[in-house]
Structures are given as C-alpha cells and as structure tokens.
C-alpha cells in the first residue's frame, strides 16, 4: 500500500473517470474480442489463428496507433505550451487555447484517442474487436468527449468558448487540418 500513498497524480475527478473508462473499455475490448473470436464466432476463429493475418493486422494497427498518438500528442503539446497560467492540475488548463492545431479543430486529442480502439483491435488481430467492439468504443469516446469536455469548456471559458466553437469545428478532416495535426510544429 505504500506505493499508492506515494503516488501523487493531481487531476480532476472528471479527467480521472474518463481515463479509467477509456482504459476499462480498451482492456475489455481486447479480452471480449479474443474470447468471441475463439468461442462465439466459429468463422472468426480460423482467421484469428492465422499468423499471416496477425502480421498484416499488427502492421496496420501499429501504423494507426502511431498516428493516434501523434495526433493526441499534438493537442497535448499545444495545451501544455499555451493552456496554463500558474498552478493547474495535470491534464487541465485554465486558458482557452485557440492557436496552433486548435485553430483548425477544437478537439485534436479526440481525433487521436478515437483511433486507439481500432488500432489496438488491429494490433491484437481480433476480428470481433475490429468489426464490432472498436466502432462502439469509438462512438462512445466521441460522445463522452463532446458531452463532457464541451460542457466543461463552456463552463470554464464562457462566451469566449462559444465564439470559438462557432468558428472552429470539433474535429476536422480537411487536408489542411490533417496536415496541421500531423506536422510537428504547426504554425498559427
């Protein structure tokens, strides 16, 4: 128990709950997906046990996971650089960030985090996870972020956030936006 008493992670309960739910979904998706591939869906079992399929899906999953973390990191770097004024809990901001990647989309980290279930499903090679569980988890992540984070931002930043939200989409798939997201030092 001494380990947990020395562990000092400062963040808000809302952020901690979202991280817990996200991790729970990913772990559950892996376990549930593999179980269903081997026990529930006989047609998936042969594919799941095929090493060539696993090699292909692992490579695709690895590439997608790298893209997911790069997108999430771009948003995180921008928030760390411009979003804090004074002492603020970890993973929190107290300044509205509208520059850099945030000039193109309000939730670049959402873009990255939404790709993680599919990437993980591909890396594990679970057909059930890829085709059934990942889309449900991805939808849940989008709903969770757009519900809780939008509400928290409006509460924290008020009219400034409303004005920002009118001009900048939550997520943007235009080439210009994606270039800004995946270019390490985007200017704006």
Secondary structure, DSSP 8 states (H G I E B T S, - for coil): -HHHHH------HHHHHHHHHHHHHHHHHHHHHHHIIIII-HHHHHHHT-HHHHHHHHHHHHHHHHHHHHHHHHHHHHHHHHS--SS--TT--SS---SGGGGT-S-HHHHHHHHHHHHHHHHHT-HHIIIIIHHHHHHHHHHHIIIIIHHHHHHHHTHHHHHHHHHS-SS--SHHHHHHHHSTT---
